[in-house]
């Protein structure tokens, strides 16, 4: 999870791969993996949506995207969804952190 957090926005795609690959051996490890992966995936999706909106805005500014088109009119909703996902990801960090600390105490890591 630390690698994911420290990764630049554009590198988070690659940084989530090891987290997805964590094998569950016990219920506590599975619960922690689930909490951390949920937080990371919500954050990653939010960043991807934000990037898409930024590209759409650049296209609007350059005139290559029609203001009345479906893509342009969907940008505000995409940005709202990105913000909701970002909030979800940040809220999930507390659970993830608490569970990681519990694993470290339990397994003396």
C-alpha positions in Angstrom: 0.0 0.0 0.0 2.9 2.3 0.7 4.1 2.0 -2.9 0.7 2.9 -4.2 0.4 5.9 -1.9 3.9 7.2 -2.9 3.4 6.6 -6.6 2.7 9.6 -8.9 -0.8 9.7 -10.3 0.4 8.3 -13.7 2.2 5.4 -12.0 -0.6 4.3 -9.7 -1.8 1.8 -12.3 1.5 -0.2 -12.0 1.7 0.4 -8.2 -1.7 -1.4 -7.6 -0.6 -4.6 -9.3 1.3 -6.0 -6.3 -1.6 -5.2 -4.0 -4.0 -7.1 -6.3 -1.5 -10.0 -6.2 -1.4 -10.4 -2.4 -2.5 -13.9 -1.5 -5.0 -14.4 1.3 -3.9 -17.0 3.8 -6.1 -16.1 6.7 -9.3 -14.2 7.3 -7.4 -11.2 8.8 -5.1 -10.9 5.8 -8.0 -11.2 3.4 -10.0 -8.5 5.2 -6.9 -6.2 5.2 -6.3 -6.9 1.5 -9.9 -6.2 0.7 -10.0 -2.9 2.7 -6.7 -1.6 1.2 -7.5 -2.7 -2.3 -11.0 -1.1 -2.2 -9.4 2.2 -1.1 -6.7 2.0 -3.8 -9.0 1.0 -6.6 -11.5 3.8 -5.8 -8.6 6.3 -5.7 -7.2 4.9 -9.0 -10.6 5.1 -10.8 -11.0 8.7 -9.5 -7.7 9.7 -10.8 -8.4 8.1 -14.2 -11.8 10.0 -14.4 -10.1 13.2 -13.4 -7.5 12.7 -16.2 -10.3 12.1 -18.7 -12.1 15.3 -17.6 -8.9 17.2 -18.0 -8.4 15.9 -21.5 -12.0 16.8 -22.3 -11.5 20.3 -21.1 -8.4 20.7 -23.2 -10.4 19.5 -26.2 -13.1 22.0 -25.4 -10.6 24.8 -25.2 -8.9 23.9 -28.4 -12.3 23.6 -30.2 -11.8 19.9 -31.1 -14.8 18.9 -28.9 -18.2 20.4 -29.5 -19.7 22.1 -26.4 -23.1 20.7 -27.0 -21.9 17.1 -27.6 -22.6 14.2 -25.3 -19.0 13.9 -24.3 -18.7 17.6 -23.3 -22.0 17.6 -21.4 -21.0 14.5 -19.5 -17.8 16.2 -18.1 -19.4 17.7 -15.0 -21.0 14.3 -14.0 -17.6 12.6 -14.6 -15.9 15.1 -12.3 -18.6 14.6 -9.6 -18.1 10.8 -9.8 -14.3 11.3 -9.6 -14.7 13.3 -6.4 -17.1 10.7 -4.9 -14.6 8.0 -5.7 -11.7 10.0 -4.3 -13.6 10.6 -1.1 -14.4 6.9 -0.9 -10.8 6.0 -1.4 -9.6 8.5 1.3 -12.2 7.2 3.7 -11.1 3.7 3.2 -7.5 4.6 4.1 -8.4 4.7 7.9 -9.7 1.1 7.8 -6.8 0.0 5.7 -4.2 1.6 8.0 -5.9 0.2 11.2 -6.0 -3.3 9.7 -2.4 -3.2 8.5 -1.3 -2.1 12.0 -3.2 -5.0 13.5 -1.5 -7.4 11.2 1.9 -6.0 12.1 1.1 -6.5 15.8 -0.4 -9.9 15.3 2.4 -11.2 13.1 5.2 -9.0 14.7 6.2 -7.5 11.4 
